[in-house]
Amino acid sequence: MKTQAAVLRKPGEWWEITELDLDPPKTGEVLVRFMAAGLCHSDDHIRSGDAPARLPMVGGHEGAGVVEAVGPGVTRTKEGDHIVCSFIPVCGTCRYCSTGRQNLCDAGKNAAVGCLTDGTYRFHEGDQDIGGLCVLGTFSQYAVLSEWSCVPFEPDIPFELAALVGCGVTTGWGSAVYAAGVQPGETVVVFGIGGVGINAVQGARYAGAKNVVAIDPVEFKLEMAQAFGATHVTTDPAEAQELLVELTRGQLADHAILTVGVMNAEVVRQAAGMVGKDSQVTVTGVGNYEFQLPGGMFTGWQKRIKGALFGAANPLYDIPRLLGLYRTGDLKLEELITQRYRLDQVNEGYRDMLDGKNIRGVMIHEHGR
């Protein structure tokens, strides 16, 4: 079949809308008609060249849609199901899945290559094989996915909201609740209030943090952070440092969660200085950088730096859990969407993101909402 998709051909270029051929699903695979896709910063890391990938590639790793057909042996979903994509597939049987760490599933190894589990591709342009980012490619009207990438959800949840839980919401919320392990009464500082950081804010508040300090250079994002539970906001890390001293009587923050769009060593240095004894810096943001810190602070103050992938969440459990929290009014999702775009407006959406205009832009595919 044919599908319209946004394809990246070379680093530094913009997404190109083109028609591709799409193979039918094989064993363990499903054909999905995407209804909505989130415009996450990680796709722009591929476009800008900050993160290497096999190109050309169909973009998009946040998405939700309808299962149109299933291949042989599929048991996790069925035709007609509404599914949200987990941007890391969950095989369920590898060392990490079987020990409760689905976010580290070995099946995620092809994320930057885009081939399916058998090493072949379903998107084609003439004789050229084209991968899908995170083995998904949600910037396409249709895609063939592994069933391991699919998490069914109830049809009362709008597609555009479910799509966001496939990456940004779960990554941010889990960075606070799971990776950082925020406890009631603690003080948390969040660097970077985009589609991930805003959910780290609401995750920290849900976990019971007393103080949540949000840092971002964009005033609009700080206003949003307050609406999502931040108790204090600032554009200036030095001001945040002084505020933390005042709020904690010099003990500083228990946690710093780093969700800036492009990570760098200065953010890590600033965060390490804002947390106190037996504290943790949780690094979720992506970037190619190196950093140096005085070793004495980690031994003498028992500080930790921890990386976090997908918020240390278990997608098969946490995606339905978060949608359930939305249903009961405990998780904000509608408020995350700043602007909606068509497929042919994908570059406009990313320019808006880079200009600081969006918390999260969402692509609505033309065949429905």
C-alpha positions, 0 to 999 in steps of 0.5 A: 500500500501507499502512505504519506510520510515525513522523511529525513534524508540528511542531517541538517535538512528539514522533513520532506513529505513524500509517498512511500510503499508500505509492506503488509505485516509479517509474523508478530507485526501489525498495520496501524493507521496513525491518528495523532503523533507528538512532535518530540524534541528527540526527533529534532536531535536526529534532524539536527545531527545531535544524535546519529541515525541511519538515514533516510528515516521516517520521523515520529516516535510518539503516536496513537492510532487504530490497528487495521490488520495483524500478522500471524501470531499476534496476541498483544493486540487485535484488529480495531484496537486503539493503541498507543506506541511505546517508543521502546518495544517491550519483548517481555522475555529479555533480561531487562523485561523479565526483571521489571525494567521494560524501558531497557528492553533489548528490542530497543536496539534498532531505534536509530536504524528503524528496521523490524525485529527480523532486520528488514524494513517495511517502508520503501521508496523504489529500491531503497529501504527506509526505517522508522524512528524507534521502529515506529515512524509515527509521522506517516499515515500508516506504518507496520510495527512490531506488536511489542511496540503496541499498548492498547487503550480504551477508546474514550481517550482521545488519540492526541492525548494518548499519543503523548503518553508514548514518550513525553508524559511517561518519560517526564513523570517517571523521571520524577516518580521512578528514576528520581524516586521523589518522596513526600515533603522533598524539594525538587528542581527541574531544569527545562520545561518542555514536553518532558520537563513539564511532566517531571513537574507534575510527577514530582507534585503527584509524588508529594514534593513540598517544593518544586522549582522550575528553571527555564529561560522562556516565561511562557513555559514557567507560567505553564510550570506553575499550572502543572504544580511548580511552587517556584519558577525562575529563568536564572539558575543563580536565583534558583540556587539562592531560593533553594538555600532559603526554602531548605535552610541551607540543606538544598534540593533533594533532587535535580531533574535535567530535562533541557532540550539539548543537554550540556556540561554546564547544566550538570554542574549547576544541578550538582551544586543545587542538591544537598547531602544524599541527593540525586541529579537525574539526567533525562535530557539528550546531548553529546557532551562531557562533564567534570565535577569535583569527586569529593562532593560525591563521597563527602555529601553522598551525591549521585548522578543517574541517567534515566531512559523513558523515565525508568518506567514499564510501558505495559504497566505505566502507559495504561496507569497514566491514562487512568490517572488522566481519566480520574483527573489526577494527570493533566494531558489536554493542557500539554497541547499548545498547537496542532499541525497537519503532516505537511506542517511538521517543519512549522511545528518544529520551528515553533518548538525551537522558538520556545512557543510550544510545550507540545505540538501534536500532528493530526493525520488527515484521515481523522482525529 
